[in-house]
Amino acid sequence: GALAAVHGKLFGRGQAPRRPNAHEALFWFGARGPAVMLHVVRTTLFLCAVYFALIVVGFVHEFATSSVNALLLLLLSGIAPAVLMGYYLPQLIKLLIISSSIEMMRNAHVLKNIEESIRNRRRAFTARLLSTVKAHARRILRR
């Protein structure tokens, strides 16, 4: 009821929500779950970068007064984002890739591009083969 309405307003973008397939139903937010998880990963990376920049800028004036204390505080405040970005985030990205890269989650746009490139390669091969056969036939007919 109310939760679905809020969810629809937040993530529905005014469209009627479609029923998630069996794989998408495993994610939070149903059919939009993989996209939401990717957004969470991107937002986490951005916030870690902003946090680190703010810490560095905040400690610039501390280096003028006491560089040892400022360096120690800078290193201690950098441990949390370093652990997050160096350990947890790569694992999360790996699990997100594994969980969203199965057949039920195929990207129609990517498949269309791949099929088009395969068709173009086949056309080019057929054209080369046809021109080779024509050239060989001309040589045979000239004799």
N, C-alpha and C positions, 0 to 999 in steps of 0.2 A: 503494500500500500504506500505509505508515506515515504518509506525508505526507497522504494522503487522510483517514486516521483522525484525525490531529491537526486537520486543517482542518474535518472534520465535528464534532469536539468544540468547536472554537472558534466556528464560525459556524453549525453545524447545529441547535443548540438541541434536540437529541434527535430531530429529524425525519430521515426518509430524504431525502437530497438529491435534488432533481429535476434532470433533465438541462437545462442551459441552452439557450436557443434560439440561433440563429446570431449574433444581436447580443450577447447576454449572454456568449457564449463569448469575445468580444474583451476583456472585462474580466478583471482578476485576480479570483480567487475565484468565477468562473463565474456562476451565477444570482444570487448575492448581491453580485456585484461593484459594481453601481451604488449599492447601499445602503452598502457598505463605503466607497466613494469619498466619498459624502456625509458619512458619519461622520468620515472623515479631514479633510474641509474644516471641519466643525463643531469638531472637536477642535483643529485648527490655530488657528482663530479664538479659541477659549477659551484655549488656551495662550499666544497672543500677548497677550491681555488680562491674564492672570495675570502674565506676564513684565513687562509694562509697569507693572502695579500694584506688583509687588515692587521694580522699579527705582526707582519714585517714592518708595515708602516707605523704601527703603534709602538714598536720597540726602537725605532730610529732615534728618537730623542733620548731613550734610555742608554744607548751606546755612548753618548757623549758624557754622561755622568759616571756610569759604572758598567764598563763593557763586559766584565765577567758575569755579574748578576743578570744583565740583559741577555747575554748569550745563553746562560743557563735557563732563564725563563722562556726564551725563544725556542730552545730545544725541547723543553718540557711541553710547551703548548703545541709543538709540531708533532708530538708522538701520536695523538689521537687521529689526525687526518692521515698521517703516514701509515698507521696500521690499517685504517679504513681503506685507503687507496692501494696499499701494497698487498694486503692480505684478503680482506673481505670482499672488496669490489671485484677483483679478478675472478673470485669464486662465483659471485653472483652473476657476473657477465657470462661465465662459462655455463652455468646452470640455465640461464635465460636462453642462451643460444641452443643448448641441447633440448630444452623443453619447448621451444617455439620453432624448431627447424625439423618438423616432421611433416608427413604428407598432408595431414589435415590443416596445417597452417601455411600451406604454400601461398606464395605471393603471386597473384594473377598477372600483375604488371611485369614482374621478373620473368615469369614463364612465357609471356607474350614476346618479350625481347629475345629470349633464348630461341624460341621457335622461329622467330623472324630471321635471326642470324643464321640458323641452320638452313632455312629455306634459301636464303641468299647464297650461302656457300654451295648448296646443291645446284642452284641455278647457274652459278659461275662455273662449277665443274661440268655441268651439262653443256653449257655454251662452249667451253674449251674442248670438250670431247667432240661436239658436233663440228666445230671448225677444223679439228684435226682429221676427222673422218672425211669432211668435204675436201680438204687439201689432198688427202691421200687418194680420194676418188678422182680428182682432177688429174693427178699425176698418172694414175692408171689409164684414164681415158685418153690422155695425150699420146700414149705409146702406140 
